[in-house]
Amino acid sequence: MVMEQLSQNYLSETTVKPKLDYDLVIVGGGIAGTALACALKNSGLKVALIESQPKSVVAARKLAYNLSLTSGRILDGIGVWQQILPKITTYRQISLSDGNYPRTVQFYPDDLAITGKRPTSKEGLGYVGEHQVMLTAMQEFLADCEQLTWLCPAEVLRVDYKSDFVEVELKQKDTDSLSGENESLTVRSRLVVGADGARSPIREAANIGTHGWKYWQSCVAMTIKTERSHNDIAFERFWPSGPMGVLPLPGNRCQVVWTAPHAEAKALQELDKQEFLAKLEYRTAGKLGKLELLSDRYVFPVQLMQSDRYVQHRLVLIGDAAHCCHPVGGQGLNMGIRDVGAIAEVIKFADQQGEDIGDIRVLKRYESWRRKENFVILGVTDFLDRMFSASVLPIVAVRRLGLWGMGIVPIFKSLSLRVMTGLFGRHPELAHTVSQKL
């Protein structure tokens, strides 16, 4: 009798499909998570986006990012690019130099022609976009999406991965209530996407380990106003203490990311404003004239991290939840946007074929695609930081010889530029059609 009852219970669990609230739940409403929701807007899939802070708070972060040509093409394929492009800077030249070494390598769009990857006349070499501009545009793009539910602000309490679905328990705060009481809610979906940052609670709760290391450096990031025009040039200058990136923003502003050893970075943050600007003018060789500080100086540590796996049963990781790299070359967000393009393509194709989008065999297609490519970028950024931060004379001689060669050997220059602009590797379908409006 007992065996008969157990058999009936087993049959009922395996033959009756559970009622699902969503096809997938995205945890993390930053750029990667919101971009994925945008990419799935017209897919027919029902999506929930969980974010622990109000949307306006998440969008208000004072950051700016280097965006590669491929990232721009993916966002264009999604359909949100035309809301972003007029409000950001398109740079058409990259200037690369090593400290006080007089040789500077200049990159232009024509340098890509030798490899057949020349951008369109309106693309330039890349873009610099502010966090608020980009995320606000994405949020507005999703405003009329009936298939998307914002669960925000809300905190994930528990994720239970079952055979046929995932159960997510969360605590949702009622911001309209004077009492500020929290409401518990449980939702079911076929898949959970972890897009919740480098310290991802979703990744840690799933017992997915990571490999990597923390660097001896931190970054000091700020926005400045320049006396002279930046002429839509992106600067990367290497010093023994670490690289410095100066990225052009609209309105004769620049985003500066100054990498230095931890103690030095902290000292730069606390330095008197005029003394700090004097050091910055020296580091920029006076090319931008007198500088004015427009924001606070934000300090954040630098790390390299690669998750042991990007997927497991009914779970996938994207963006910083899956990997983090050194900011040299500005590749971090671009890796995440390519993750978005890849997982969106894999999910939509699987759904069209009648496959279970949470099945590990489906998710492995994304992992095999992106994990190897991200590993290459992690290696390149780590090599650049270590190579250009070294002060040992033989290494200094080798890297300056490399700069000299890059300046005069077209194929070497073109291949280096392909990596910088994101034109290497396998591109998502979203990136294959560039809008004529660009």
Buried (B, 14 or more C-beta within 10 A) or exposed (E): EEEEEEEEEEEEEEEEEEEBBBBBBBBBBBBBBBBBBBBBBEBEBBBBBBBBBBBEEBBEBBBBBBBBBBBBBBBBBBBBBBBBBEBBBBBBBBBBBBBEBEEBBEBBBEBBEBBEBBBEEEBBBBBBBBBBBBBBBBBEBBEEBEBBBBBBBBBBEEBEBEEBBBBBBBBBBEEEEEEEEBEEBEBBBBBBBBBBBBEBBBBBBBEBEBEBEEBBBBBBBBBBBBEEEBEBBBBBBBBEBBBBBBBBBEEBBBBBBBBBBBEBBBEBBEBEEEEBBEEBBEBBEEBBEEBEBBEEBBBEEBBBBBBEBBBBBBBBBBBBBBBBBBBBBBBBBBBBBBBBBBBBBBBBBBBEEEBBBBBBEBBBBBBEBBBEBBEEBBEBBBEBBEBBBBEEEEBBEEBBEBBEEBBEEBEBBBBBBBBBBBBBBEBBBBBEEBBEEB
